Each structure stands twice: as structure tokens, then as C-alpha cells.
Amino acid sequence: MPALVIVPALLGGALLVLPLIALLSRMDWAALPATLAAPETGSALLLSLGTAGAATVCCVVLGVPLAVVLSRARGWWAVLLRGIVTLPLVLPPLVGGLALLSLLGRGGVLGDALADVGIRIPFTPAAVVIAQTFVSLPFLVISVESALRTLTPAFADAAATLGASPAATLFRVTLPLIRTGLIAGVVLCFTRALGEFGATALFAGNAGGTTRTVPLAIYTAFNGAGVSQDTALTLSLILIAVALASLFVVQGRASARAM
């Protein structure tokens, strides 16, 4: 390869790796166990894991049917539907949070009607789950749709010929055949939900023990609001570890499928 390719590639790799090395170099490894045991660390971590898990379940329930519809769509409305599904990927997260407030917040399209029956969503853990679902859903839909488009229809046709209902064909034939893509989508979805910040901050707030997830705890630490920077670094390390583990799972599944 020419130097014209190698030099920019090395610079690009350095840009990705060096900030992470710098972050790890600032860690107080001796104080890591105590920081992990701190109440604010545990609170943020448990809240993030719980809400990200709930958001992932919501994404599976809503996203798999949406991916099935999208994989079979044709024409201009398929392009429109795909654009709507992928829109949260390119929207600034704060815009997503503002959109959710406009729908479910006070004075929102549905917010006042829900408040009349005693349902208040903004600035609650439910708002965290909804915000995470909003930003994570495209990852699952795109992964599952891509797997469905590569699947030969002969298997589903054979199941239908043998008398299987559409639902039985979907759950007993189609989904097991695309389990690699489905697992990859679930892993990416969970990781994205765990790292969500902007939409959560605007729609759910930053209340300790209620809506302060790991990314919000990191942000709070660097604004001097009662959380130490050691806690922020520890939580950052946890997010990096989860992200790396998720990528290894996805890459391992992809490699196994290719073989």
C-alpha cells in the first residue's frame, strides 16, 4: 500500500485509540474498588442497566415487526418508511428529547391527556426508557431487516406449503434463521441505550437515583455537582468495557456466520 494510504490510516487509528489510552492513564486503579462500591456509582449503574434492559425489550417487541414490514416493503413508501426508521440515527439527541417532550410533556400533543388520567411520564424512569428506546430502535431494525433481506424465501414458502400459519412461519422458521442478525441487533441496541445521554437529559432530567444514568453521572461529575471525577472515570471505564464486549460479541457472530 502506498504511503498516501498508510499515513492517514495511522493518524485515524491514533485519533481513535489515543483518547482512550489517555482516559485509562488517569484512572486511580488503587481506588477503583472503593469507587465501584460508592452509592452514587451503584445507583447510576443499576439504573442504567435496568432502563437499558427495558428499552432493549421494547425495541425487540416493536422493532422486529417493523423490520419484517420494512424488509417486504417496495416502492416509494418503503423509502419513506426506511427514512423515518433511520432518522433517530442522524438527529441530534437533544432534538429527539425535545420531540418526546412535545409529544408527552406538559402542553404536549398527548401529555395533557395523559396527565388528566394521572399519568406523568417526563422526568421519571419511564421517560429514560422511552428516550433510550427512541434512539436505540433503529439499530435493531436495521440489523434485523438486513438479515431478513439476505434470507432466501424458499424456507418460508416450504413452511407455508406444509400448512404453517404466517405467525408460526415467522417464529419457528424465519427468526431462528436470522438469529445472528437478531442477536447483533439486540447487543447494539442495548449498548446504545446504555450510552444514551442527550434525549434522556432533556426528556427525563438528571435526578440522582431516579433518572441519573451512567452518562448523566459522568456529565454531573465534570460539572461539580456532588459526584467525584474518580466516579466519572470509573463509570467511563465501565461503558468502554461494555462497548468492547458488545463489539466482540457482534464481530464474533459475524465471523461465525461468514465461516
Secondary structure, DSSP 8 states (H G I E B T S, - for coil): --HHHHHHHHHHHHHHHHHHHHHHHT--GGGHHHHHHSHHHHHHHHHHHHHHHHHHHHHHHHHHHHHHHHHH--SHHHHHHHHHHHHHHHS-HHHHHHHHHHHHSTTSTTHHHHHHTT---TTSHHHHHHHHHHHHHHHHHHHHHHHHHTS-THHHHHHHHTT--HHHHIIIIIHHHTHHHHHHHHHHHHHHHHT--HHHHHHH---TTTT--HHHHHHHHTTTSS--HHHHHHHHHHHHHHHHHHHHHHHHHHHHHH-
